[in-house]
Amino acid sequence: MVTGTYEFIVPVSGLRLEQIGIAYPHPSVEKIVLDTHDEKQITVVFHLTDVFTEEVADAVARDILASIINRLAFELDLSIGEPHLSGFSLPKDASGSSYTVSKSVLAMWDVLAPTIVVDAPRQQELAMLLEQPFARADLQSAYRFAINQSDAVARFMFLYNILLQLHNDEQGQVDDFFRVRTVSISQSPRPDKPHIMETVYTRLRNEVSHTRAGVTPDQTRTEIAANVAAFQALEKVAISQAV
């Protein structure tokens, strides 16, 4: 077997970790190595065996890379941008001679956030998690997209839509989930159907989606900004329960 490398740069909002090696279960992947630079970029290097063309390397790496960065964003609540191919060195044939291509990439990420420093025990835990494909990769992809929204209202609405997916597109079921997870959650009658009680999160969602008397957009935005962190934590619980 002969080996080559296929490397990506992924913009990140702030992350510091030592090099992580992942033994991903794929016949063409010897290992995957993650590292950070300047707390703004993650380099992801795929070490591939018996892969001789860029097309094959890309087909192997792309889906795995998406799974890794979606899971990393989910586990660390971290804004992670889109990956860019930064270069590769692949064997020309089984003899082991290789050709190398370096691609100049400027990866920019405009999300301002405190740097997350991952200690050694947490890195070991992450390495084990990243080695296993997530059963509901679509949910973690949607979660990563949602938390990448710098606007609190946009983030809140995308997160709420994930909950609707998990609860048969029924707001009542979403509210039941909130009530079970947060017994003292604030509730109020739905204006058009006073016999139905809405939790604070569903009320805010509906204030964004529908015109409601006595409520201004600024009021709703301010209240969402004050509640979105707690809401996001509940969202992670719901996604974790879905697998």
C-alpha positions in Angstrom: 0.0 0.0 0.0 1.1 3.5 -0.7 -0.1 6.6 1.1 -0.8 10.2 0.3 -2.4 13.3 1.9 -5.4 15.4 1.2 -5.6 18.6 3.3 -8.3 21.1 4.1 -8.4 24.4 6.0 -11.6 25.1 8.0 -12.3 28.6 9.4 -13.3 28.7 13.0 -14.5 31.3 15.5 -11.8 30.6 18.1 -10.3 27.2 19.0 -7.1 26.0 20.6 -6.2 22.4 20.7 -3.2 20.1 20.4 -3.0 17.8 17.4 -5.7 15.2 17.4 -5.3 11.9 15.5 -8.5 10.1 14.4 -8.6 6.5 13.3 -11.7 6.8 11.1 -13.3 3.5 10.0 -12.9 3.7 6.2 -10.8 1.3 4.1 -9.0 4.1 2.3 -8.3 6.2 5.4 -5.1 5.5 7.4 -5.7 8.3 9.8 -7.0 11.9 10.0 -5.1 14.6 11.8 -6.7 17.8 13.1 -4.7 20.9 14.3 -5.4 24.6 14.9 -3.5 27.7 13.7 -3.9 31.2 15.1 -7.1 30.0 16.8 -8.9 30.9 13.5 -8.3 27.9 11.4 -8.5 24.1 11.7 -6.3 22.1 9.4 -7.6 18.6 8.6 -5.2 16.2 6.9 -6.5 12.9 5.5 -3.8 10.3 5.2 -5.1 8.0 2.4 -3.9 4.6 1.3 -3.9 3.5 -2.4 -5.8 6.6 -3.6 -4.2 7.9 -6.8 -6.5 10.7 -8.1 -7.9 13.9 -6.7 -11.4 12.9 -7.7 -11.2 9.7 -5.6 -9.6 11.5 -2.7 -12.3 14.2 -2.7 -15.0 11.6 -2.8 -13.5 9.8 0.2 -12.8 12.9 2.2 -15.7 15.3 1.8 -18.5 13.3 3.6 -16.1 12.3 6.4 -15.0 15.9 6.8 -18.6 17.2 7.0 -19.3 14.6 9.7 -16.2 15.7 11.7 -16.8 19.4 11.6 -20.5 19.1 12.3 -19.8 16.9 15.3 -17.1 19.3 16.5 -19.4 22.3 16.2 -22.1 20.3 18.1 -19.9 19.1 20.9 -18.1 22.5 21.5 -21.0 24.9 20.5 -18.5 26.3 18.1 -19.0 28.4 14.9 -17.2 26.6 12.1 -17.2 27.7 8.5 -17.0 25.9 5.2 -13.9 23.8 4.5 -11.5 24.7 1.6 -9.1 22.3 0.0 -5.6 23.6 0.7 -3.5 21.0 -1.1 -2.6 17.4 -1.6 0.2 14.9 -2.2 -1.0 11.7 -3.9 0.9 8.8 -5.3 1.0 8.6 -9.1 0.7 4.8 -8.9 1.6 1.9 -6.7 5.3 2.5 -7.1 5.1 5.3 -4.5 6.2 8.2 -6.6 3.9 11.2 -6.0 2.7 14.5 -7.2 2.0 17.5 -4.9 -0.5 20.3 -5.4 -0.6 23.3 -3.1 -3.6 25.6 -3.3 -3.5 29.1 -1.9 -6.5 29.6 0.3 -7.4 32.6 2.4 -9.9 31.4 5.0 -11.7 34.2 6.7 -14.3 34.0 9.5 -16.0 37.1 10.9 -17.6 35.6 14.0 -16.2 37.1 17.2 -16.2 34.8 20.2 -14.0 33.8 23.1 -11.4 31.2 22.3 -12.3 27.7 23.4 -9.3 25.9 24.9 -9.6 22.1 24.8 -7.6 20.3 27.5 -6.0 16.9 27.0 -8.8 14.8 28.6 -11.4 16.5 26.5 -9.3 16.1 23.4 -9.1 12.3 24.0 -12.9 12.3 24.4 -13.3 14.3 21.2 -11.0 12.0 19.3 -13.2 9.0 20.2 -16.4 10.8 19.3 -15.0 12.0 16.0 -14.0 8.5 15.0 -17.7 7.4 15.0 -20.1 8.6 12.3 -23.1 10.3 13.9 -26.4 8.4 13.4 -28.4 11.6 12.6 -25.8 13.6 10.7 -28.5 15.8 9.2 -29.4 17.1 12.7 -25.8 18.1 13.5 -25.4 19.7 10.1 -28.6 21.8 10.7 -27.4 22.6 14.2 -24.0 23.8 12.9 -25.7 26.0 10.3 -28.0 27.5 13.0 -25.3 28.4 15.5 -23.3 30.0 12.8 -25.9 32.7 12.5 -24.6 35.8 14.3 -28.1 37.3 14.5 -29.9 35.9 17.6 -33.3 35.9 15.9 -32.0 33.9 12.9 -30.2 31.5 15.1 -33.3 31.0 17.3 -35.6 30.4 14.3 -33.3 27.9 12.7 -32.9 26.0 16.0 -36.7 26.0 16.5 -37.2 24.5 13.0 -35.0 21.6 14.0 -37.2 20.9 17.0 -40.3 21.0 14.7 -38.5 18.3 12.5 -38.1 16.2 15.6 -41.7 16.6 16.8 -43.8 15.9 13.7 -44.0 19.6 12.9 -46.3 20.1 15.9 -45.7 23.1 18.2 -47.7 21.3 20.9 -45.2 18.4 20.9 -42.3 20.9 21.0 -43.8 22.6 24.0 -44.3 19.3 25.7 -40.6 18.6 25.3 -39.8 22.0 26.9 -42.2 21.3 29.8 -40.6 18.0 30.6 -37.1 19.4 30.4 -37.8 22.7 32.2 -40.6 22.3 34.8 -40.7 26.0 35.7 -40.7 27.3 32.1 -42.7 30.5 31.5 -46.0 29.9 29.7 -48.9 32.2 28.5 -52.2 31.7 26.6 -52.0 31.8 22.8 -53.8 35.0 21.8 -56.0 33.4 19.1 -56.7 30.3 21.1 -56.6 31.2 24.8 -57.2 27.6 25.9 -53.8 26.6 24.5 -50.8 27.5 26.6 -47.5 28.4 24.8 -44.1 28.2 26.4 -41.9 31.3 26.1 -40.0 29.8 23.2 -43.0 29.0 21.1 -44.5 32.4 21.9 -41.3 34.1 20.7 -41.2 31.9 17.6 -44.8 32.9 16.7 -44.1 36.6 17.4 -41.5 36.4 14.7 -43.7 34.5 12.3 -47.0 36.3 12.9 -48.2 39.8 13.8 -49.4 39.9 17.4 -51.2 42.9 18.9 -49.2 44.8 21.6 -45.9 43.3 20.6 -43.1 45.1 18.7 -40.3 43.5 16.7 -37.8 45.2 19.0 -39.4 43.7 22.1 -39.3 40.2 20.6 -35.7 40.6 19.4 -34.6 41.7 22.9 -36.4 38.8 24.6 -35.0 36.3 22.1 -31.5 37.6 22.7 -32.0 37.0 26.4 -33.3 33.5 26.0 -31.4 32.0 23.0 -28.5 30.5 25.0 -30.8 28.5 27.3 -32.9 27.5 24.3 -29.8 26.3 22.4 -28.8 24.1 25.4 -32.3 22.5 25.3 -31.8 22.0 21.5 -28.7 19.9 22.1 -30.6 17.7 24.5 -33.3 17.1 21.9 -30.7 16.2 19.2 -28.8 13.9 21.6 -32.1 12.1 22.4 -32.8 11.6 18.7 -30.1 9.1 18.1 
